[in-house]
Amino acid sequence: MSSADKRQHLNETVKNEIKNSVLCWLATVDAGGTPNVTPKEIFSYVGNDRIVIADIASSNSVRNIRAQPRVCVSFVDVFRQRGFKIIGTATVIAPEEENFAILGAELLQMAGKDYPIRNVISIEVEKVSRIWAPSYALFPERTEEERMESGYAIYGVRPL
Ligand SMILES: Cc1cc2nc3c(=O)[nH]c(=O)nc-3n(C[C@H](O)[C@H](O)[C@H](O)COP(=O)(O)O)c2cc1C
C-alpha cells in the first residue's frame, strides 16, 4: 500500500464542523523544532483532502512551513463541544501562482477586501482525529441541546 492510500479524508461530518467552528489553531514548528500555534479565522476546505487557511498576518507560520511543512490544525465547535485535529503537509501558495485563485476562492470571499490575503496555506490532509470534550465520556446521556445550553451558559451568550 502506498502512503497516498493510507491518507484519511474529510467526510461530511468534518466539513460541517469546519463550518460550525469560528476559528482553527494552526501548529507549525521552526527549523530548530520550536513549536508555534496561532488562531486563524479565515479557513475552509477544498474537496475531500485539503484544508486551506488565509495568510493575512501569519509570517511565522509561513516561514515555519517553508522550513518544515508538517503541520497540525485543530478546530472545535465550542457549543457542541467537539471538533477535529488534522495532521498534514502544508504548502504556501502565493497570489501569482495559478492555484491561488482556485484554492483560495472561498477564503477570498470570507476575508473580503478589508483583509488582503498574502498567501493561501494549503494543507494536504493525512490524518483526521476526533476531539471530544470530556463531558461526552463523563455524561454520555446528555443531548446535543443540553450540551449547547451549557455552552451558551459558559460563554454567556444566546443564539439570535
Ligand atoms: C480571532 C483571531 C482570528 C485570526 N484569524 C487570522 C487569519 O485568518 N489569518 C491570519 O493570517 N491571521 C489571523 N489572525 C492573526 C494571527 O493569529 C496573528 O497575527 C498571529 O500572531 C500570527 O502568528 P504566526 O505569525 O505565528 O502565524 C487571527 C487572530 C485572532 C485573534
The ligand as an SDF file (V2000), in Angstrom:
LIG
                    3D

 31 33  0  0  0  0  0  0  0  0999 V2000
   -9.6310   35.5990   16.4170 C   0  0  0  0  0  0  0  0  0  0  0  0
   -8.4230   35.7140   15.5220 C   0  0  0  0  0  0  0  0  0  0  0  0
   -8.5330   35.3310   14.2030 C   0  0  0  0  0  0  0  0  0  0  0  0
   -7.4240   35.4230   13.3410 C   0  0  0  0  0  0  0  0  0  0  0  0
   -7.5260   35.0000   12.0510 N   0  0  0  0  0  0  0  0  0  0  0  0
   -6.4340   35.0580   11.2510 C   0  0  0  0  0  0  0  0  0  0  0  0
   -6.4820   34.5590    9.9220 C   0  0  0  0  0  0  0  0  0  0  0  0
   -7.4920   34.0490    9.4370 O   0  0  0  0  0  0  0  0  0  0  0  0
   -5.3520   34.6520    9.1590 N   0  0  0  0  0  0  0  0  0  0  0  0
   -4.1940   35.2030    9.6460 C   0  0  0  0  0  0  0  0  0  0  0  0
   -3.2140   35.2550    8.9170 O   0  0  0  0  0  0  0  0  0  0  0  0
   -4.1320   35.6820   10.9010 N   0  0  0  0  0  0  0  0  0  0  0  0
   -5.2060   35.6030   11.7050 C   0  0  0  0  0  0  0  0  0  0  0  0
   -5.1300   36.0600   12.9800 N   0  0  0  0  0  0  0  0  0  0  0  0
   -3.9110   36.7160   13.4220 C   0  0  0  0  0  0  0  0  0  0  0  0
   -2.8040   35.7530   13.7450 C   0  0  0  0  0  0  0  0  0  0  0  0
   -3.2380   34.7340   14.6170 O   0  0  0  0  0  0  0  0  0  0  0  0
   -1.6890   36.5870   14.4220 C   0  0  0  0  0  0  0  0  0  0  0  0
   -1.2260   37.5900   13.5360 O   0  0  0  0  0  0  0  0  0  0  0  0
   -0.5740   35.7000   14.8750 C   0  0  0  0  0  0  0  0  0  0  0  0
    0.3240   36.4620   15.6630 O   0  0  0  0  0  0  0  0  0  0  0  0
    0.1540   35.1130   13.6800 C   0  0  0  0  0  0  0  0  0  0  0  0
    1.1120   34.2380   14.1780 O   0  0  0  0  0  0  0  0  0  0  0  0
    2.1070   33.4840   13.2380 P   0  0  0  0  0  0  0  0  0  0  0  0
    2.9730   34.5280   12.5640 O   0  0  0  0  0  0  0  0  0  0  0  0
    2.8300   32.6430   14.2140 O   0  0  0  0  0  0  0  0  0  0  0  0
    1.3080   32.6800   12.2670 O   0  0  0  0  0  0  0  0  0  0  0  0
   -6.2030   35.9500   13.8390 C   0  0  0  0  0  0  0  0  0  0  0  0
   -6.1110   36.3220   15.1810 C   0  0  0  0  0  0  0  0  0  0  0  0
   -7.2060   36.2040   16.0150 C   0  0  0  0  0  0  0  0  0  0  0  0
   -7.0620   36.6140   17.4480 C   0  0  0  0  0  0  0  0  0  0  0  0
  1  2  1  0
  2  3  1  0
  2 30  2  0
  3  4  2  0
  4  5  1  0
  4 28  1  0
  5  6  2  0
  6  7  1  0
  6 13  1  0
  7  8  2  0
  7  9  1  0
  9 10  1  0
 10 11  2  0
 10 12  1  0
 12 13  2  0
 13 14  1  0
 14 15  1  0
 14 28  1  0
 15 16  1  0
 16 17  1  0
 16 18  1  0
 18 19  1  0
 18 20  1  0
 20 21  1  0
 20 22  1  0
 22 23  1  0
 23 24  1  0
 24 25  2  0
 24 26  1  0
 24 27  1  0
 28 29  2  0
 29 30  1  0
 30 31  1  0
M  END
$$$$
